[in-house]
Amino acid sequence: MEIHQAVEKVLKVSPSVRVVSVCDLKGKLVFSERAKKVNILVSKKQSLASLKAAAKDWNRRKKLLKTLGSCKYVVAEYEHVKRIIMPAGRNHILYITTTASLDHNKVVRKVRSFK
């Protein structure tokens, strides 16, 4: 499945999915798309910095692979949004933002079923 098709599928999981981005493990943005009616809450600069931080943290988690096993996903819940980070193949991560009220397990289960 191509990246843009995968991103479109994730956006369709729920109307509560706001933005879906794919970045490499250095935090470089590969592709991003947002739901049509989403009001952007952060600047592009803040968004890119957050991607870089997420990639850096993901790489740190990979160091725990032998001890804890592979990281399945990470969720950060803020007052206004949730951020879900998941692997997208071996060299990329999927960065998904949703409304704070969405059950993130619904997104995680659905994305895992895409494989």
C-alpha positions in Angstrom: 0.0 0.0 0.0 1.4 3.4 -0.9 1.9 6.0 1.8 -0.8 8.4 0.6 -3.4 5.6 0.4 -2.5 4.4 3.9 -2.9 7.9 5.3 -6.3 8.3 3.6 -7.4 5.0 5.2 -6.4 6.2 8.7 -8.2 9.5 8.2 -11.4 7.5 7.4 -11.2 5.5 10.6 -13.2 8.1 12.4 -14.4 11.7 11.9 -12.4 12.4 15.1 -9.1 11.7 13.4 -7.6 15.1 12.7 -4.2 14.8 11.1 -2.1 11.8 9.9 1.6 12.2 9.1 4.3 9.8 8.2 7.9 10.6 9.0 11.2 8.7 8.8 13.2 7.8 11.9 15.1 11.1 11.8 11.8 13.0 12.0 11.8 14.1 8.4 8.2 14.5 7.1 7.4 12.1 4.3 3.6 12.8 3.9 0.9 14.5 5.8 -2.8 15.1 5.4 -5.5 16.5 7.6 -9.3 16.0 7.8 -11.1 18.7 5.8 -12.8 20.5 8.7 -9.9 20.5 11.1 -8.8 23.7 12.8 -5.0 23.6 13.0 -3.9 24.2 16.6 -0.1 24.3 16.1 2.2 26.1 13.7 4.0 24.2 10.9 7.3 24.8 12.8 5.8 23.3 16.0 4.4 20.4 14.1 7.8 19.6 12.5 9.5 19.9 15.9 7.0 17.5 17.3 7.6 15.0 14.5 11.4 15.2 15.2 10.9 14.6 18.9 8.6 11.7 18.2 11.1 10.1 16.0 13.9 10.6 18.5 11.8 9.1 21.3 10.9 6.1 19.0 14.5 5.4 18.4 15.2 5.5 22.1 12.4 2.9 22.6 14.1 0.7 20.1 17.0 0.3 22.5 14.7 -1.5 24.9 13.7 -4.0 22.2 15.7 -6.9 23.7 14.4 -6.2 27.2 10.8 -5.2 26.8 10.0 -6.3 23.2 9.0 -4.0 20.4 7.0 -0.9 21.1 3.5 -1.2 19.7 2.3 2.4 20.0 2.6 5.5 22.2 -0.3 7.8 23.2 0.0 11.3 24.6 -3.3 12.9 25.7 -3.5 16.6 25.9 -6.5 18.7 26.8 -7.6 19.2 23.2 -6.0 16.3 21.3 -4.5 12.9 21.5 -1.3 12.0 19.7 -0.8 8.4 18.7 2.6 7.2 17.4 2.9 3.8 15.7 5.4 2.0 13.5 4.9 2.3 9.8 7.2 -0.4 8.5 10.8 -0.6 9.6 11.9 2.9 8.8 8.9 5.2 9.4 6.5 6.1 12.0 2.8 7.0 11.8 1.9 10.2 13.7 -1.9 10.5 14.2 -3.7 13.2 16.0 -7.3 12.8 17.1 -9.8 14.6 19.3 -9.1 14.0 23.0 -12.4 12.1 23.5 -11.7 9.4 20.8 -10.9 6.0 22.1 -7.4 5.6 20.8 -7.7 1.8 21.0 -10.2 2.0 18.1 -7.6 3.7 15.9 -4.8 1.4 17.0 -6.8 -1.8 16.2 -8.0 -0.4 12.9 -4.5 0.6 11.8 -3.1 -2.8 12.8 -5.7 -4.4 10.6 -4.4 -2.6 7.5 -1.3 -4.8 7.3 
